[in-house]
Amino acid sequence: MATKRTTRARRTASEGEIYEAVLAALLDGRLPAGTPLREQHLAAMFGATRGRARKVLMRLGHEGRLELIPNRGAFVPTPSLADARRVFEARRVLEAGIVATLAQGIVKRALEGTASNARAMDNRQLVAPLANAGWGAAQRAA
């Protein structure tokens, strides 16, 4: 008895899908600096043609997200010392802004709490003498 083999046609990824997948891997840090990205490997991974993979690599290279070296291929860029300094400077500015925003919110809530406590204290100071003197004294005071 012969067995029937069924082969499913593998869906080929579009240029946009390949681009998004590679870009996500770059941004997530899943591709270490210096990693070569080869057309044939991308094409095989996504069931696409080498031409489609080449277009994606060229696009990412022109956007500055990959390092394109003639006759060698596309590589995940290795950040320079200047790049690292710019990243840390940007983080310093962003983090300082975040801390300032959070501090403003804390101060605002503290001031609101202080104001409501002061109002409550004023009310207690007005009501306490009346309560201590009894109802008759409160009627006379009114």
Rosetta blueprint (number, residue, H / E / L):
1 M L
2 A L
3 T L
4 K L
5 R L
6 T L
7 T L
8 R L
9 A L
10 R L
11 R L
12 T L
13 A L
14 S L
15 E H
16 G H
17 E H
18 I H
19 Y H
20 E H
21 A H
22 V H
23 L H
24 A H
25 A H
26 L H
27 L H
28 D H
29 G L
30 R L
31 L L
32 P L
33 A L
34 G L
35 T L
36 P E
37 L E
38 R L
39 E H
40 Q H
41 H H
42 L H
43 A H
44 A H
45 M H
46 F H
47 G L
48 A L
49 T L
50 R H
51 G H
52 R H
53 A H
54 R H
55 K H
56 V H
57 L H
58 M H
59 R H
60 L H
61 G H
62 H H
63 E L
64 G L
65 R L
66 L L
67 E E
68 L E
69 I E
70 P L
71 N L
72 R L
73 G E
74 A E
75 F E
76 V L
77 P L
78 T L
79 P L
80 S L
81 L H
82 A H
83 D H
84 A H
85 R H
86 R H
87 V H
88 F H
89 E H
90 A H
91 R H
92 R H
93 V H
94 L H
95 E H
96 A H
97 G H
98 I H
99 V H
100 A H
101 T H
102 L H
103 A H
104 Q H
105 G H
106 I H
107 V H
108 K H
109 R H
110 A H
111 L H
112 E H
113 G H
114 T H
115 A H
116 S H
117 N H
118 A H
119 R H
120 A H
121 M H
122 D H
123 N H
124 R H
125 Q H
126 L H
127 V H
128 A H
129 P H
130 L H
131 A H
132 N H
133 A H
134 G L
135 W H
136 G H
137 A H
138 A H
139 Q H
140 R H
141 A H
142 A L
